[in-house]
Amino acid sequence: MKPQVQPNKIVVLSGSGVSAESGLPTFRDAKGLWNSYSWQELASPEGWHKHPEAVLAFYNERREKAWQAQPNAAHIAIASLESAYEVVIVTQNVDALHERAGSRRVVHLHGQLAYARGTSEPDPKRYRIDRNPIAMGQLCEDGTQLRPDIVWFGEAVQHFEEAEEHVATAARVLVVGTSLTVYPAASLVRYADRSAQKVLVALDMEEVPHGFTFLQGRAAELVPVLAAKWLSEAQTAS
């Protein structure tokens, strides 16, 4: 049975471009001093087993930088939409900038820096650590070493079926800060209803998904304008 579109629902699909405008580098740019390691060594189960100390140090540094960063105008504008709409954010980002801007419903596909988890399978325990580092020898209550609660290459993304349903039932879909090249997250645009108003905000785009209006430019400049328009439309409708 086809999901019912909810006329007051907005789903935002956000990617690293939004965080980059708050000064947070993308994963590849974040490597910096870590360039002696490949991405397989910093963001894969194999790398974790081979160099756990390096992996923890890399993510401890990313976590601290994410904590120091501040939400930008795009994050704040997206949060403001909650005054008139049901808003769900589905993000590839591992920082908490959407939440810190005031957004209350954020689905993280690739995990969160603010959490650690044990390494037992299949259902590891999860802990909120905020900006605190994870140390070697810091154990979960089940006795396993804590690791970042991040989806590494080769691991399944989180909450994907929930994200599909949210996109399918949204009357408005905003894609921002992603080039739609990372799968399976990029495939979520396919679930948007034909009747939904669909907007994509990005600096560059090789191919705009069918049915989307492409607004080229910085998220911090374009998203507040779009949010103001949608809030005005909600006010007029009421």
For each residue, the residues with C-beta under 8 A, 3 or more apart:
1:
2: 168
3: 165 168 169
4: 169
5: 9 168 169 170 171 193 195 196
6: 9 86 169 170 171
7: 171
8: 84 85 86 171 234
9: 5 6 85 86 87 88 166 169 170 171 172
10: 81 85 86 87 88 170 171 172 173 174 230
11: 87 88 89 90 166 167 170 172 173 174
12: 78 87 88 89 90 91 173 174 175 176
13: 90 91 167 173 174 175 176 178 185 188 189
14: 18 78 89 90 91 92 93 98 175 176 177 178
15: 18 91 92 93 176 177 178 179 182 185
16: 19 20 24 26 27 92 93 177 178
17: 20 21 176 177 178 179 202 203 219
18: 14 15 21 22 72 74 75 93 97 176 177 219
19: 16 22 24 66 69 93 95 97 177
20: 16 17 23 24 25 26 177
21: 17 18 72 74 177 218 219 220
22: 18 19 69 70 71 72 75 97
23: 20 69
24: 16 19 20 30 65 66 69 95 97
25: 20 29 30 32
26: 16 20 29 30
27: 16 30 31 39 43
28: 31 39
29: 25 26 32
30: 24 25 26 27 34 62 65
31: 27 28 34 35 37 39 42 58
32: 25 29 35
33:
34: 30 31 37 42 54 58
35: 31 32
36:
37: 31 34 41 42 47 51 54 58
38: 41 42 47
39: 27 28 31 42 43 44 153
40: 43 44 46 47 153
41: 37 38 44 46 47 50 51 54 55
42: 31 34 37 38 39 47 54 55 58
43: 27 39 40 47 55 150 152 153
44: 39 40 41 47 48 152 153 154
45: 48 49 152 154 155
46: 40 41 49 50 154
47: 37 38 40 41 42 43 44 50 51 54 55 152
48: 44 45 51 52 55 147 152
49: 45 46 52
50: 41 46 47
51: 37 41 47 48 54 55
52: 48 49 55 56 136 145 147
53: 56 57 136
54: 34 37 41 42 47 51 57 58
55: 41 42 43 47 48 51 52 58 59 147 148
56: 52 53 59 60 133 134 135 136 147 148
57: 53 54 60 61
58: 31 34 37 42 54 55 61 62
59: 55 56 62 63 113 134 148 150
60: 56 57 63 64 133 134
61: 57 58 64 65
62: 30 58 59 65 66 94 113
63: 59 60 66 67 113 114 129 131 132 133 148
64: 60 61 67 68 131 133
65: 24 30 61 62 68 69
66: 19 24 62 63 69 94 95 96 97 113
67: 63 64 130 131
68: 64 65
69: 19 22 23 24 65 66 95 97
70: 22 97 100
71: 22 75 76 79 97 98 100 101
72: 18 21 22 75 76 97 219 220
73: 76 77 220 221 223 224
74: 18 21 77 78 176 177 219 220 222 223 224
75: 18 22 71 72 78 79 97 98 100 101 103
76: 71 72 73 79 80 101 102 224
77: 73 74 80 81 223 224 226 227 228
78: 12 14 74 75 81 87 89 98 101 103 174 176 223 227
79: 71 75 76 82 87 98 101 102 103
80: 76 77 83 102 227 231
81: 10 77 78 84 85 87 227 230 231
82: 79 85 86 87 102 103 104
83: 80 231
84: 8 81 230 231 234 235
85: 8 9 10 81 82 172 230 234
86: 6 8 9 10 82
87: 9 10 11 12 78 79 81 82 103 105
88: 9 10 11 12 105 106 107 166 170
89: 11 12 14 78 98 103 105 106 107
90: 11 12 13 14 107 109 163 166 167 188
91: 12 13 14 15 98 106 107 108 109
92: 14 15 16 109 110 178 182 185
93: 14 15 16 18 19 97 98 108 110
94: 62 66 108 110 111 112 113 150
95: 19 24 66 69 112 113
96: 66 99 100 112 113 114
97: 18 19 22 24 66 69 70 71 72 75 93 100 101
98: 14 71 75 78 79 89 91 93 101 103 106
99: 96 102 103 104 106
100: 70 71 75 96 97
101: 71 75 76 78 79 97 98
102: 76 79 80 82 99
103: 75 78 79 82 87 89 98 99 106
104: 82 99
105: 87 88 89
106: 88 89 91 98 99 103
107: 88 89 90 91 159 162 163 166
108: 91 93 94 111 112 158 159
109: 90 91 92 151 157 158 159 160 163 185
110: 92 93 94 150 151 157 158 185
111: 94 108 115 148 149 150 151 158
112: 94 95 96 108 115 149 150
113: 59 62 63 66 94 95 96 148 149 150
114: 63 96 128 129 130 131
115: 111 112 126 127 128 129 148 149
116: 126 127 129 134 138 146 147 148 149
117: 124 125 126 127 140 146 147 148 149
118: 124 125 126 139 140 141 142 144 145 146 147
119: 124 140 144 145 146 147
120: 123 124 125 140 142 144
121: 124
122:
123: 120
124: 117 118 119 120 121 140 142 144
125: 117 118 120 140 141 142
126: 115 116 117 118 149
127: 115 116 117 140 146
128: 114 115
129: 63 114 115 116 132 134
130: 67 114
131: 63 64 67 114
132: 63 129
133: 56 60 63 64
134: 56 59 60 116 129 138 146 147 148
135: 56 138
136: 52 53 56 145
137: 145
138: 116 134 135 145 146
139: 118 143 144 145 146
140: 117 118 119 120 124 125 127 143 144 145 146
141: 118 125
142: 118 120 124 125
143: 139 140
144: 118 119 120 124 139 140
145: 52 118 119 136 137 138 139 140
146: 116 117 118 119 127 134 138 139 140
147: 48 52 55 56 116 117 118 119 134
148: 55 56 59 63 111 113 115 116 117 134
149: 111 112 113 115 116 117 126
150: 43 59 94 110 111 112 113
151: 109 110 111 155 156 157 158
152: 43 44 45 47 48 155
153: 39 40 43 44
154: 44 45 46
155: 45 151 152
156: 151 160
157: 109 110 151 160 184 185
158: 108 109 110 111 151
159: 107 108 109 162 163
160: 109 156 157 163 164 184
161: 164 165
162: 107 159 165 166
163: 90 107 109 159 160 166 167 188
164: 160 161 167 168 188 191
165: 3 161 162 168 169
166: 9 11 88 90 107 162 163 169 170
167: 11 13 90 163 164 170 173 188 189 191 192
168: 2 3 5 164 165 191 192 193
169: 3 4 5 6 9 165 166 193
170: 5 6 9 10 11 88 166 167 173 192 193 196
171: 5 6 7 8 9 10 193 195 196 197
172: 9 10 11 85 196 197 198 199 230
173: 10 11 12 13 167 170 189 192 196 197 198 199
174: 10 11 12 13 78 199 200 201 223 226
175: 12 13 14 178 180 189 198 199 200 201 202 209 212
176: 12 13 14 15 17 18 74 78 200 201 202 219 223
177: 14 15 16 17 18 19 20 21 74 201 202 219
178: 13 14 15 16 17 92 175 181 182 185 186 202
179: 15 17 202 204 205 206
180: 175 186 189 205 207 209
181: 178 186
182: 15 92 178 185 186
183: 186 187
184: 157 160 187 188
185: 13 15 92 109 110 157 178 182 188
186: 178 180 181 182 183 189
187: 183 184 190
188: 13 90 163 164 167 184 185 191
189: 13 167 173 175 180 186 192 198 209 212
190: 187 209
191: 164 167 168 188
192: 167 168 170 173 189 196 198 211
193: 5 168 169 170 171 196
194: 211
195: 5 171
196: 5 170 171 172 173 192 193 211
197: 171 172 173
198: 172 173 175 189 192 209 211 212 213
199: 172 173 174 175 212 213 215 226
200: 174 175 176 205 208 209 212 213 214 215
201: 174 175 176 177 215 217 219 222 223 226
202: 17 175 176 177 178 179 205 214 216
203: 17 216 217 218
204: 179 216
205: 179 180 200 202 208 214 216
206: 179
207: 180
208: 200 205 212 214
209: 175 180 189 190 198 200 212
210:
211: 192 194 196 198
212: 175 189 198 199 200 208 209
213: 198 199 200
214: 200 202 205 208
215: 199 200 201 222 226
216: 202 203 204 205
217: 201 203 221 222
218: 21 203 221 222
219: 17 18 21 72 74 176 177 201 222 223
220: 21 72 73 74 223 224
221: 73 217 218 224 225
222: 74 201 215 217 218 219 225 226
223: 73 74 77 78 174 176 201 219 220 226 227
224: 73 74 76 77 220 221 227 228
225: 221 222 228 229
226: 77 174 199 201 215 222 223 229 230
227: 77 78 80 81 223 224 230 231
228: 77 224 225 231 232
229: 225 226 232 233
230: 10 81 84 85 172 226 227 233 234
231: 80 81 83 84 227 228 234 235
232: 228 229 235 236
233: 229 230 236 237
234: 8 84 85 230 231 237 238
235: 84 231 232 238
236: 232 233
237: 233 234
238: 234 235
